[in-house]
Amino acid sequence: MSKQEPKAESGKDPALRSNEVTEGTDQAPSRAMFRAMGYDDEDLSSPMVGVANCAADITPCNVHLDDVAESAYAGVDAAGGMPIEFNTITISDAISMGTEGMKASLISREVIADSVELVSFGERMDGLVTIGGCDKNMPGMMMAMIRTDLPSVFVYGGSIMPGEHDGREITIQNVFEGVGAVAQGEMSENELDEMERHACPGAGSCGGMFTANTMASISETLGLAPLGSASAPAEHDERYEIAERSGEIALEVIENDRRPSDILSKKSFENAIAMQVATGGSTNAVLHLLALAAEAGVDLDIEEFDEISRRTPKIADLQPGGTRVMNDLFEIGGVPVILRRLLAADLIHGDAMTVTGRTIAEELDHLEAEGRIPDDAEIDADYLYPVDDPYQPEGAIKILTGNLAPDGGVLKVTGDDKFHHEGPARIFENEEDAMAYVQEGHIESGDVIVIRNEGPSGGPGMREMLGVTAAVVGAGHEDDVALLTDGRFSGATRGPMIGHVAPEAADGGPIGLLEEGDTVTVDIPERELSVDCSDAELDARREEWERRDPAYTNGILAKYARDFGSAATGAVTNPGLIDND
C-alpha cells in the first residue's frame, strides 16, 4: 500500500492487518487474486478470518472435518467476515501405532503449529477459526493460536460413537487389548476379527477420555473454545451448530480485539489440569499443556500437575480406566457439568477468562440460564460422582520422581492408586523388541519392562506405545507388571505405565543407564520411580555410557531429533522456548 494513501478506503476498520493486502491502489494485484476465488467488494471490506482445517482421509477423527469447516465458514460469512479456508496435515496415531511411522506423530504437532502460523502471517489474516479432530492437530492448532495471538476460536471435530460387539459397547481400546489376548490364547482370531469390524462405526475421534477428548475438554477449560463445545459427537447435528456459532464468535473476538493473550493465564492452566485429573484424562495432556503454557509465556512446572492432582478428586468414571465414553458425558450436559462441580468445590478459578468475554463462572451461569445444561440435582449418572464422594480421592495424573526420573515421569492411575511394585528390569532399546517379548509369552509377573531411546530426540518423536501396553493388559498383567519409558502412551493406555521419563536415554538420562535385572521400584503413594543403585554406581555407569548414533541423518526426523526439547518442558521445538544450557 502506498504510504500516501489512507488505509481502509472501503470503510474497513483501519486497525485490521488484512488492510495490507486488500486496501490501496498498489494492492490491486492482491485483490485480483481474491476475485479469482469468488470474493467480492463486500468480502474485501470485511475482516479476513482464516479457517484452518486438517481434514484428511487418513483417520476417522478428521475424515468429516471438511463438513465442520463448511459450517464454521458459513458462520464467519453470516457474521460479516471474509472466511478463507486453508488446510494442513494430520497423522493418525491409531493407524501408525506400533510402527516406525508413529515417530511422525509428535512431530506433526509442531508442523501443524508452524504451518498455521505461516499461512496466517503470510496472508495477513485478522483472526482464526482452527479445527482439529485427532490427538496432535488439536494442540498444534492451539499452539498456532497462541503464537500468532490473533483473535481466534478453536473448534473440535467431535468423537466417534461406540461400536457394538457381542451385546456390549466397544471402542478401539478393546481392539488393541484384543491383540494381546489373542497372543495369550485368551481370545480367538475370529472374535478379534469381529471386534475389528464393529469397533469404529463412523467418523470422529476415539470415544473414551483418550487424548483427543482430553484435549477437547481442555480447549473449553482453557477458554480457547466455547464452553459446552467439546462433547457433541462428530456426526451429531449439534457438532455443526457449534462450528457455525464458533465462526460467528470469531467476528466477535476480532471486533473486541480479544486475543489468546487476553484469555490465557496461570489460572487457565491450573483449571485445565484440574479438568484433566478429575476426568482421568490422557497423560499426553501433560506434554501438550506444558507446550501450550510455554508458547503463552505462562510459567508451568511438571510438578504442578501432581500438586493439583493431590487436591482434586477423580469424579468421572470414563474409559480407559472406566466404562463410559464422551457421548455419555454429552447426554448429561458435557464438560460444563464437571466444571460446575469443580467450581462449587473451589477447585477451579471461576474468574478465568473465556473466548466469549465472560469468565468461566459467568459462562456457566449463562449456559444454565439458556437451559443448555441441566441443574446438577437433575443429573442421574452412575459414572459422574460428587466431589465430596468421588470415584477416587485424588486425581488420575501422578508425577513420579527419583533417581530414575530426576525431571519426572508421568503416570495415569486407571486402577489401584496405592500401587507399589518392585521387580527386575527387562531392558529393551525400542518398542518393537518389547512387543515381541510380550507376544512371545516371555513376560512374567513382577517384571518391569523398560523401553528406552524412544524419547523426543532419541526416537525421535517420542512414539506412543498403546500396542505394547495393551498387549501387556491383554496378556493378563495389568496389575502385576510395570512398564516405563522415555516415550509416550496413548490416552487409551491403562495399567501401571510410566511415560515421559526425563531426562531421556538419548540425553544421558538414568533410564539409559539401567541394566538387565536391576531392581526398579514404582511407588504411586510415594511418587517414586527409582532403581536400587547407589549414586556412585550410576556415576560409574555414566562414565561408560556412549551416546548412540542418530537413527536418521537427513530429512524431517533428523531435523526434529535435533530440535526437540525435554518432555519435562513439553517437548517443544520453538527455538525461543528451549533452554540450551
N, C-alpha and C positions, 0 to 999 in steps of 0.2 A: 504494500500500500504506500502511495506517495505521502511523504510527511506533510505536504502542503494541503492535502485533502482531509477533511474531517472524517472521523470514523462514523460508522452506523448511519449513513445517509438514508438507509431504508427505515430508520426508526428503531432499529435493533439496539438493545442495551449496549452502550459503548464499552462496558467493562468486560464483555464476553470475549474469550480468547479466539473463538471462531471468526471474529471480525477480520483476523489476519488473513483468512483465505476466502472470505465472502464479500468484503467491502472494498470500494475504491476502484478506480479505473485500471490500475495495474493488476487487479485480481480477476479481470475479465477471463483470462485463460482458465483459472480455477473454476469460475462459475460455469464456463462452457463444459468442463468435465462433469460437474454436478448435473447440469441439464441433460447430458447424455444418459444419465442414470434415472431421469424422470423427475428430478427435483425442480421446483418452480420458484418464482419470486417469493411466495409466502414462506416456503421452506427456508430459503436462503436468508430470510429476515428473522428466523427463529433460532433459539438455542440449539446447538448441534449436540446430539446425545448418541454416544456410541453404545450399541447393543452388542456386547462381547459374548460370543456363543461358542461352545465347544461340542456341538452336535457331531456325531460320528456313528457309523455302523460298526463300531469296534466293541461296544458294550451296551447292554440293555439300559444301563444308567443314563446314557446320553443319546440313545437312538431316537428319542422323541423330542429332543431339545429344539429342533427347528420349529416345532409347533409352539413350544413355550416361548421361544424368541419372537414368533409371529404375534403372539398375544402381547408381549412386552412392547414390541414395535407399535402395535395398534394403540397401546396406552400412551406412549410418548407422542404419537401423531395426534391423538384426540385431545391431548392436553396442550397442544400448540408447540410441540417441539419438532425438530428435524432429525428423525431417527436414522442412524446409519449402522447397519448390521455388519459385523465382521467376525471372522472365525479364528479359532486357534486349535491346538492339538488336544488329545486326551490319550491316556493309556488305560487299558482295562487291567486292573490289578488281579481280578479273579481269573482272567484268562492267562495272564503271564505268570501267575503264581507257580512257584516250584521250578521255574525255568530260568535260564540266563537272562531272558527278556525282562524279568522283574527288576533288574538293575536300572531300568529306564524309568521306573515309577516315580521315585522321589525327584529325579532329575526333571521330570515333566512338570512338577510343581513350579520349579524355577523358570523353565522355558515359558510356561503359561504366563507367569507374572511378568517376565521380560517382554513377551510379545504384546500383551495388552497395554503395558506401559508404552511400548514403542509406537503402536498404532495411535493411541490417544494423544501422545506427544507429537508425532509426526503430522497428524491431520488436524491438530489444534482444536480438539474437542472440548466442549464446555462441561460435559458430565458423562456418566456411565451408568448403564444397567449391565451388570455382569451376571452370567448364568452358568451354573455348574451342576453336575449331577454325580460325578464319580469322585473317589477319595481325594485325589491330588489336585483336580481342577478347581475344587471349592476353595481350599486355602490359597491356591495360586491366584484365583480371581480376587480374593480379599486382599492379598498382598499387593496386587496391582492397584486396587482402590486406595490403599494406604499410601503407596509410593507416589502416585500421581496427585493425591489429595484433591481430586476433583469431586464435586458433589456427585454422590453415587448411591446406588442401592443394589443389594445382592438378591438374586432370585435362585432358589433351589429347584431342581427338576422334579423332586419327589421320589418316593421309594416304591419298590415293587410290592405287589400283593403276595402273600404267602402262597406256596403251592400246596397241593394235597396228595398224600400218599398213604394208602392203607388206612384211610379214615382219620388221618391226623394232618395238621398243618406242618409243612416243612419249608426250610429255606436252604440256601446254598451251603450254610454251615453243616447241615445234615449230610450233604453230598461229600464234602471234604472229609468229614469224620467217617463216612461210609467206606472211603478208600482204606483207612486203617483197619476198619472192621473186617473188610474182605481179606486183607493181608493176614489177619489173625484167624481166619476161618469162622469169624462170628457173623458174617453176612455172606450171602451168595452173590455172585456176579450178576445174576438175573435181577435180584432185588435192587442192587445198586443201579442197574440199568433203568429200572422203573423209576427210582428216585430221580435220576438224572433227567428223565423225560418230563417230570412234573414239578421240579423244584422252583423253576423260574417261569411263571406263566405269562409274562409280558414285560412291558417297559418299566424302568425305574431302578433305583439303587437298591442294594441288598437290604432286606427288610428289617433286620434287628437293629439294636443300638450299636451298630458297627461304625466304621469310620465316617461314611457319608452322612448317616443320620445324626451322628455325634456332631459333625461339623455344621450341619444344617441347624441343629438346636443351638449351637454356639453362635452361629451368624445372627440369630434372633437376640440371644442374650447379650452379645457384644453391642447390639444396636445397629448393625450394618444391614440387617434385613427387617422387614416389618414384623412386629410381634404377631404370632399366630400363623406364620407363613411356612413353617418347616414340615408340618406333619401330614398335609394332604397328599394322598397317593399320586403317583405320576399320571395315572390315567383317569383321575377324578376331575369333574368339571371345575371344582374349586381351585385346582392347580393352575388353571388357565386364567381364572378370575384374579388370582393372586399375582400372576405375571402381568396382567393388564394394569392392575392397580399399582404395581411397582413401577411401571412405565410412567404413570401419572405422578407418582411420588418423585420420580427423577426430575420432573419440571419444578416441583415444589422445592426440592433441595437446591436446585440452581437458582431459582428466584430468591430464596432466602440465604444463598451462599453458605449452605450448611455442608461442611466437609467432614471427612473421616476424622480429621484432627480436632474437630469440634465435638465429636461423638465419643471417641475412644479416650479412656483414662485408665489409671490403675484400678479404679473401681470396676470398670467394664470387664477387665481381665479377671479380677477376683470373682465377679459374678459368673463369668464363663467357666471358670474352674469349678465353682460350686455346682453348676448345672452338670458338668461332665461327671463329677464324682457322685452326685446324687442319683444319676441315671445309669451308672455303670458304663459310661462311655468309653470309647476306644483309647488305648494308650497312644495312638498316633496323634491325638489331640494335644498331648503334652508337647510333642515336637512342633506341631503347627501353631499352637498358641505362643510358644517361645519365639517362633519365627515372626508371627504377626506382631508381637509386642516389640521385637527388635526393630521391625520396619516402622512402627509407630513411635519409637523413641520412649517406650514405657519400660521402666526397669522391672523385669520379672525374672525371678530365680527359680530353678527347678525345685528347690526345697519348698517353695511356697505352695506347690501342688500338694505336698504331704501335709503341710500345716492346715490348709483349707480342708483336706480330706479328713483330718482328725476331728474337726469340729462340725463337719457336715455329714449327716447320716445318708445312707443309700435308701431312697424311698420308692424307687421304681424297679420292679422285677421284670426286666426286659432281657431278651437274648443279647449276648451269648450265655450269660450266667443264668437267666431266667427262661421263660417260655413265650413271652409276648413280643409283638413286633410294633413298628411305628404306626401301622394302621389302627391298632388297638388304642394307642395314645390319641390318635386323631379323633376317634369316636367319642372321647370324653373331653375334648377341648384343646388337645395338643400341648405344646411346650408351655403356654401361659399358665396352665393349671399347676404345673410343677413350680414355676417361678412364683406364683401366688403363695404356695405353701412355704417356700423358702423365705419369701419376703415377710410373711406373717410371723415366722420364727426368727426374724432378724439375721438371716444367714446370707442375704444378698443386700446390695446397696440399692435402695429404691430410687435414689436421686441420680443414678447413672443415666446418661442421655441416650436417646434412640434416633433413628433416621427420620422419624416423623416430627421431631422437635419437641416431643413430650418425653418425660422421664419414664423409666420402667414402671414406677408406681402409677404415674398418670396414665400410661398406656394400658395397664391392667384395668384401671377404673373405666377407661374409655371402652375397652372390649366388653366389660361387664354391662355397662350402660347400653351398649348396642345389642346385647343379647348374644354375643359371639362366643362367649364361654359361660358354662352353667355355674350356678352357685356351688361353692365347694361342698355344701351339705347334700347336694343332689347327686354328687358323683359316687357311684357304686361300682367300684372296680377292685377286684381282689389282687391286682398287680400294682396298685398305687397306694402307698402306705402313708399314714400321718407322720409328721416329723417327730412327734413325741412317742410314737410306737412304730419305729421304722423297720424296714426289712433287715437292715444291718445298722449297727450303731455308728459306724464310720463309713466314709465314702469309699468308693471302689479302688481309687488310684493310690498306690503306695510308692514312695521313693526310697529305695534301699541303697545304703552306702556301706563302706567297709574297705578292707584292703584289696578287694577285687574290683571295687567301683568307687574310687575316690571322688569322682564327679557325678556319681549316681547311676542307678539303673531303675527302670520303670516296670512296675507290675500292676496288673488289674486283678483284683480279687473277684473270682467268679464262684468260689466255693468257701472253704474254711478260712476265715480271716485270722485264725490262730495257728496257721500252718507253720510248722518248724521241721526242717529237713536237713539231715547230714548224710552225705553219700560221696562215693568216689566219682571223680570227674572222668567222663568219657569224651575225649577231645576230637573235634572234627574241624578241619580247616575250611570247610564250606558246607553249604546246606545239602548238596547232593549226597555227600558221603554220610551225613547224619540220617537222611531219609532212607538210604539203602540199609543202614544199620537197623533202623526201626522196622522196615518192611520185611527184612530177612529174619525177624524174630529174635534178634540178639538182646534187645532191651530187657533189663531186669529191674525188679522192684528195688528202689533205693538209688538207682543211677542218677547222676547229674549230667545231663547232656550239655556239652559246651560247643557252641558253633561260633567260630571267630573268623576274623578277616572278612566280615560282611557289613562293616560299618560304612558311614558316609563316604569316606575316602578309600577304605580298604576294599570295599566290594567291587567297584564303587557303587553307590546308590542305595545302600542300606536296605537290602531286599526284605520284604515281608515274607514270613515263613508259615503261613497258615497250613500249607501242605504237611509239613513235618509235625507241627503242634497238633493238628487234627489227627494225624496218624498215631501219635502217642496216646491221645484220648481214645481214639477208636480201638486201639490195642488194649484198652482197659487199664491204662496207667495214669488217669487224670489226677489221682491223689497220692501216688507213691513214687513219682518220678518228677524231678525238676529239670527245667531247661533254661539256660542263659546264653545270651548272645549280644554282640555289639550291633547286630542288625535289628530289624523291627518285626512286629507281629501285625496280622490283620485285626481289625476290630472284632472279628468273629472268633478269635482265639480264646480258649478258656483253659483253666488249669494254672498251676504254679510256673508260669513262664515269665522270665525277666529279660526285657529287651533294653536297647539303648545304652548298654553298659559302656561307661565312659571313664577314662579315655579308651578309645577303641584300640584293637590289637595293632592296626597299621601305624598308629602313633606311639607305640611302645607301652600301651596300657597294660595293667596287670593281667587282664584276660589273655593277653598274648604270651604270658609267662607261665601259665598253668601247664602242668604235666599230667599225663595219664595216671589216674589213681589218686591224685591229690584229694584230700577230704575238703569238700565245699559245704559251707553252711548257708542255708536260706532260712531266715527267721523273720516272718512278717510282723509279729508284735514288736520286735526289737528293731525292725527296719534294717536288718543286717544282711549283707552279702559278702562273705569272706572265705578265705582259704586258710587252712591250718599250716601256714608257713610264717616264719619269723621275717621281720624286715630285712635282716641280714641275708636270709636265703633268697628273698625276692630281689634284693640288690645284686646278689651274685648271679642270678639268672639274667637280670637286665644287662649285666656286663657281657654275657654271652649272646644276648639277643641280636639278631640282624634284621634290618628292615627288608621286607620282601620286595622283589622287583614288581613294578606296577603291572596289573593284569592287562592293561590296554595302554598303548603308547601313542595313539593318534585318535582323532575323532572326538565325538562329544563325551564319551565315557572317560577318556583321558583328561579332557578339559575339566569336567566336574570332579574327578578324583583329585585334581589339583586345587579346585576352588572351594570345596565344601568345608564348612566349619564343623565344630563338635556337635554331636547330638545333644549334649547338655545345654547348648545355647540355641537349639532349633535347627541345626544343620543348614544354616543359611549360606548363600553364595554372594549376596550383595557385598561388594568389597568394603563399603563403608561401615559394615556392621561386624566384621570379623576381627577379633583380637589376634594379631600375629606375633605377640610377644612370646 
